Amino acid sequence: MSLDTTDILDVDDLTADELETVLDRAAAIKAGEDGTDLSRQTLAMVFEKPSTRTRTSFETAMTQLGGHAIFLGPDDIHLGRGEPVKDTARALAGYTDAIMARLFDHADVETLAEYADVPVINGLTDDAHPCQTLADLLTVREAFDGFDDVTVAWVGDGNNVAQSFVLGAALSGLDCTVTTPPGYGIDEDVLDRAAELGQAPTIVDDPEEAVADADVVYTDVWVSMGEEDEREEKLAAFEGYQVNADLLAGSDALVMHCLPAHRGEEITDDIVESDRAIVWQQAENRLHAQAGLLVELLE
């Protein structure tokens, strides 16, 4: 293992140098220049939430690296049905070399990490999505040949994806501007952590101001999994925050979205399908970024 940390619960569990190492490894794997073999190693993939990109990218990454991945959905194991998380953690650690968990409660992935004596990777919780941030940063680095003088504007909900991205931007030195409706901003503790890393995001109220000088505009769904009962309230609150042709008028910014996209809500169909959208490159990079992380944790 080449990382000082054994668990990646949020992206700032990595140092700036370790983040660069993971991204370098991911780029080498993507280019076919890394021959790492993780044969005889197994990744347990624990899912409480549905997934397209997380499951497919992690499972494919382990297969391409010569290892094996086991999908454990909510109906496959006893997690949440009478067995304490700490018991699940210790049992899985006895069978596998690493655990990736996509859960609701962030405290549960923390418990997994506390009791498992193998690396634990947060595949998404309600608080954080570090694996998405690794793919995002790899995508920005590819598009601009680095992070120097690059500005990304986050437009929309200050959700788990936004919070991890803010921390990743701080670690990489990427200039980040955030605009959200009142009451839907980035958590104060995340802003404090970003500041401690040396680069807190710029917070603005006006989406047009946020995107005016941006090289990349990034958005995500307004209604996340588990928030369906807040749908009407959130749609009303986010009026004016849609990434559309009017908002991007006069801008040549590239557009990112972590997917799935609710086309017609946070982003319009014509923008997703435009040449400025790099969402498919971003989605593919989940595979390579996570492969890079797995190698650095398990090699």
C-alpha positions as CSV (number, residue, x, y, z in Angstrom):
1,M,0.0,0.0,0.0
2,S,1.5,3.4,-1.0
3,L,-1.0,5.6,0.8
4,D,-0.6,6.5,4.5
5,T,-4.3,6.2,5.0
6,T,-6.1,2.8,4.8
7,D,-9.6,4.2,4.4
8,I,-11.1,6.8,2.0
9,L,-14.3,8.1,3.6
10,D,-13.9,11.5,2.0
11,V,-11.4,12.9,-0.5
12,D,-9.5,14.8,2.2
13,D,-8.5,11.6,3.7
14,L,-5.8,11.9,1.0
15,T,-3.0,14.5,1.2
16,A,-2.4,16.7,-1.8
17,D,0.5,14.5,-2.8
18,E,-1.5,11.3,-2.4
19,L,-4.3,12.8,-4.5
20,E,-1.8,13.5,-7.2
21,T,-0.4,10.0,-6.9
22,V,-3.8,8.5,-7.3
23,L,-4.6,10.7,-10.4
24,D,-1.2,9.9,-11.9
25,R,-1.9,6.2,-11.4
26,A,-5.4,6.5,-12.9
27,A,-4.0,8.3,-16.0
28,A,-1.4,5.6,-16.4
29,I,-4.1,2.8,-16.2
30,K,-6.3,4.7,-18.6
31,A,-3.4,5.0,-21.1
32,G,-2.6,1.3,-20.7
33,E,0.8,2.1,-19.2
34,D,0.3,0.3,-15.9
35,G,0.6,-3.4,-15.5
36,T,-0.5,-3.8,-11.9
37,D,-1.9,-7.2,-11.0
38,L,-4.4,-7.5,-8.2
39,S,-5.0,-11.2,-8.8
40,R,-6.3,-13.2,-5.8
41,Q,-7.6,-9.9,-4.3
42,T,-11.3,-9.4,-3.6
43,L,-13.4,-6.3,-3.2
44,A,-16.7,-6.5,-1.2
45,M,-19.2,-4.0,-2.6
46,V,-22.0,-3.2,-0.1
47,F,-25.0,-1.3,-1.5
48,E,-27.9,0.2,0.3
49,K,-28.6,2.6,-2.6
50,P,-29.1,1.8,-6.3
51,S,-26.3,2.4,-8.7
52,T,-25.3,2.4,-12.3
53,R,-21.8,4.0,-12.4
54,T,-20.5,3.0,-9.0
55,R,-21.2,-0.7,-9.2
56,T,-20.2,-1.1,-12.9
57,S,-17.0,1.0,-12.6
58,F,-15.7,-0.7,-9.4
59,E,-16.6,-4.2,-10.6
60,T,-15.0,-3.6,-14.0
61,A,-11.9,-2.0,-12.4
62,M,-11.3,-5.1,-10.2
63,T,-11.8,-7.4,-13.2
64,Q,-9.4,-5.5,-15.4
65,L,-6.8,-5.4,-12.6
66,G,-7.0,-9.2,-12.3
67,G,-9.1,-9.2,-9.0
68,H,-12.6,-10.1,-8.1
69,A,-15.6,-8.0,-6.9
70,I,-18.6,-9.3,-5.0
71,F,-21.9,-7.3,-5.2
72,L,-23.8,-7.3,-1.8
73,G,-27.2,-5.6,-2.2
74,P,-29.7,-4.8,0.6
75,D,-31.4,-8.2,0.1
76,D,-28.1,-10.1,0.1
77,I,-26.7,-9.5,3.6
78,H,-27.9,-8.8,7.1
79,L,-26.7,-5.2,7.2
80,G,-29.6,-3.1,8.5
81,R,-31.7,-6.2,9.2
82,G,-30.6,-7.1,12.7
83,E,-26.8,-7.3,12.4
84,P,-24.8,-4.4,13.7
85,V,-22.6,-2.6,11.2
86,K,-19.5,-3.5,13.2
87,D,-20.3,-7.2,12.9
88,T,-20.7,-7.0,9.2
89,A,-17.4,-5.0,9.0
90,R,-15.5,-7.7,10.8
91,A,-17.0,-10.6,8.9
92,L,-16.4,-9.0,5.5
93,A,-12.8,-8.1,6.5
94,G,-12.2,-11.8,7.1
95,Y,-13.1,-12.7,3.6
96,T,-12.0,-9.8,1.4
97,D,-9.1,-7.4,0.8
98,A,-11.1,-4.2,0.7
99,I,-14.7,-3.0,1.2
100,M,-16.5,-0.4,-0.9
101,A,-19.8,0.8,0.6
102,R,-22.6,2.9,-1.0
103,L,-24.8,3.8,2.0
104,F,-27.2,6.4,3.3
105,D,-25.8,7.3,6.7
106,H,-22.2,8.5,6.7
107,A,-21.8,7.2,10.3
108,D,-22.3,3.7,9.0
109,V,-19.3,3.9,6.6
110,E,-17.3,5.3,9.5
111,T,-18.2,2.3,11.6
112,L,-17.2,0.0,8.8
113,A,-13.8,1.6,8.7
114,E,-13.5,1.5,12.5
115,Y,-14.1,-2.3,12.7
116,A,-12.8,-3.6,9.4
117,D,-9.0,-4.2,9.3
118,V,-9.0,-3.9,5.5
119,P,-9.3,-0.6,3.5
120,V,-12.8,0.8,3.3
121,I,-13.8,3.1,0.5
122,N,-16.9,5.4,0.6
123,G,-18.7,4.7,-2.6
124,L,-21.3,7.4,-1.6
125,T,-23.1,8.5,1.5
126,D,-25.5,11.3,2.1
127,D,-22.5,13.4,3.2
128,A,-19.8,12.6,0.7
129,H,-18.9,11.1,-2.6
130,P,-15.1,11.0,-2.8
131,C,-14.9,8.6,-5.7
132,Q,-16.9,11.0,-7.9
133,T,-14.5,13.8,-7.0
134,L,-11.5,11.7,-8.1
135,A,-13.2,11.2,-11.5
136,D,-14.1,14.9,-11.7
137,L,-10.5,16.0,-11.0
138,L,-9.1,13.5,-13.5
139,T,-11.5,14.9,-16.1
140,V,-10.6,18.6,-15.4
141,R,-6.9,17.7,-15.4
142,E,-7.3,16.0,-18.8
143,A,-9.3,18.9,-20.3
144,F,-6.9,21.6,-19.1
145,D,-3.6,19.7,-18.8
146,G,-3.6,20.4,-15.0
147,F,-5.4,22.7,-12.5
148,D,-3.5,25.9,-12.8
149,D,-5.7,29.0,-13.5
150,V,-8.8,26.8,-14.0
151,T,-12.1,27.9,-12.4
152,V,-15.0,25.6,-11.8
153,A,-18.4,27.0,-10.9
154,W,-20.7,24.7,-8.9
155,V,-24.4,25.6,-9.6
156,G,-27.2,24.1,-7.6
157,D,-27.5,22.0,-4.5
158,G,-24.7,21.9,-1.9
159,N,-25.1,18.1,-1.7
160,N,-22.7,15.2,-1.1
161,V,-21.1,15.6,-4.5
162,A,-20.6,19.3,-4.1
163,Q,-19.1,18.9,-0.6
164,S,-16.5,16.3,-1.7
165,F,-15.8,18.4,-4.8
166,V,-15.1,21.5,-2.8
167,L,-12.6,19.5,-0.7
168,G,-11.0,18.0,-3.8
169,A,-10.7,21.5,-5.4
170,A,-8.9,22.7,-2.3
171,L,-6.5,19.7,-2.3
172,S,-5.7,20.2,-6.0
173,G,-5.4,24.0,-6.0
174,L,-8.4,24.3,-8.3
175,D,-10.3,27.6,-8.1
176,C,-13.9,26.8,-7.1
177,T,-17.0,29.1,-7.0
178,V,-20.2,27.9,-5.5
179,T,-23.7,29.2,-5.9
180,T,-26.7,27.7,-4.2
181,P,-30.2,28.8,-3.1
182,P,-30.4,30.0,0.5
183,G,-30.6,27.1,2.9
184,Y,-29.0,24.6,0.4
185,G,-25.3,25.6,0.7
186,I,-22.2,23.7,1.6
187,D,-22.0,22.6,5.3
188,E,-19.9,25.0,7.4
189,D,-17.6,22.2,8.6
190,V,-16.8,21.3,5.0
191,L,-16.0,25.0,4.2
192,D,-13.8,25.0,7.3
193,R,-12.0,21.8,6.1
194,A,-11.4,23.4,2.7
195,A,-10.0,26.5,4.3
196,E,-7.6,24.4,6.4
197,L,-6.5,22.8,3.1
198,G,-5.7,26.3,1.9
199,Q,-8.5,27.0,-0.6
200,A,-12.0,27.6,0.6
201,P,-14.5,28.1,-2.3
202,T,-15.8,31.5,-3.3
203,I,-19.5,31.7,-2.4
204,V,-21.8,33.9,-4.5
205,D,-25.6,34.3,-4.6
206,D,-26.1,34.9,-8.3
207,P,-25.6,32.0,-10.7
208,E,-24.8,34.3,-13.6
209,E,-22.0,35.8,-11.5
210,A,-20.7,32.4,-10.6
211,V,-20.5,31.2,-14.3
212,A,-19.3,34.5,-15.8
213,D,-15.6,33.6,-15.7
214,A,-15.8,29.9,-15.2
215,D,-13.9,27.4,-17.3
216,V,-16.2,24.6,-16.2
217,V,-19.8,24.7,-14.9
218,Y,-20.7,21.7,-12.7
219,T,-24.2,20.7,-11.5
220,D,-26.1,17.8,-10.0
221,V,-29.7,16.8,-9.4
222,W,-31.7,19.0,-7.1
223,V,-33.6,16.1,-5.6
224,S,-31.3,13.4,-4.4
225,M,-32.1,9.8,-3.4
226,G,-34.1,9.8,-0.2
227,E,-35.4,13.4,-0.7
228,E,-38.4,12.6,-2.9
229,D,-40.8,14.0,-0.3
230,E,-39.0,17.4,-0.7
231,R,-39.3,17.5,-4.4
232,E,-41.9,20.3,-4.9
233,E,-40.2,22.5,-2.2
234,K,-36.8,22.1,-3.8
235,L,-38.0,22.7,-7.4
236,A,-39.4,26.0,-6.2
237,A,-36.3,26.9,-4.3
238,F,-34.0,26.2,-7.2
239,E,-35.7,28.4,-9.8
240,G,-33.0,30.3,-11.6
241,Y,-30.3,27.7,-11.0
242,Q,-30.9,25.6,-14.0
243,V,-27.8,25.1,-16.3
244,N,-29.2,26.1,-19.7
245,A,-28.4,28.1,-22.8
246,D,-29.5,31.4,-21.1
247,L,-27.2,30.9,-18.1
248,L,-24.3,30.0,-20.3
249,A,-24.8,32.7,-22.9
250,G,-21.5,34.4,-23.7
251,S,-19.6,31.6,-22.0
252,D,-17.5,28.9,-23.5
253,A,-17.3,26.9,-20.3
254,L,-17.3,23.1,-20.4
255,V,-20.2,21.5,-18.5
256,M,-19.9,18.6,-16.0
257,H,-22.7,16.5,-14.3
258,C,-22.0,13.5,-12.2
259,L,-25.2,11.7,-13.5
260,P,-27.9,10.6,-13.5
261,A,-29.3,13.9,-14.9
262,H,-32.9,15.0,-14.4
263,R,-33.0,16.7,-17.8
264,G,-35.3,19.7,-17.7
265,E,-34.7,20.3,-14.0
266,E,-31.1,21.1,-13.0
267,I,-29.9,21.0,-16.6
268,T,-31.5,21.1,-20.0
269,D,-31.3,18.3,-22.6
270,D,-29.6,20.5,-25.2
271,I,-26.8,21.3,-22.9
272,V,-26.2,17.6,-21.9
273,E,-26.1,16.7,-25.6
274,S,-23.9,19.7,-26.6
275,D,-20.3,19.6,-27.5
276,R,-19.4,21.6,-24.4
277,A,-20.6,18.7,-22.1
278,I,-17.9,16.4,-20.9
279,V,-20.2,14.3,-18.8
280,W,-19.4,11.0,-20.6
281,Q,-15.7,11.5,-20.2
282,Q,-16.4,12.3,-16.6
283,A,-18.5,9.1,-16.2
284,E,-15.9,6.9,-17.9
285,N,-13.2,8.3,-15.6
286,R,-15.0,6.8,-12.6
287,L,-13.5,3.5,-13.8
288,H,-10.0,4.8,-14.2
289,A,-10.0,7.0,-11.0
290,Q,-11.2,4.1,-8.9
291,A,-8.8,1.7,-10.5
292,G,-6.0,4.1,-9.5
293,L,-7.3,4.3,-6.0
294,L,-7.7,0.5,-5.7
295,V,-4.1,0.0,-6.9
296,E,-2.7,2.5,-4.5
297,L,-4.6,0.9,-1.6
298,L,-4.0,-2.7,-2.4
299,E,-0.8,-3.0,-4.4
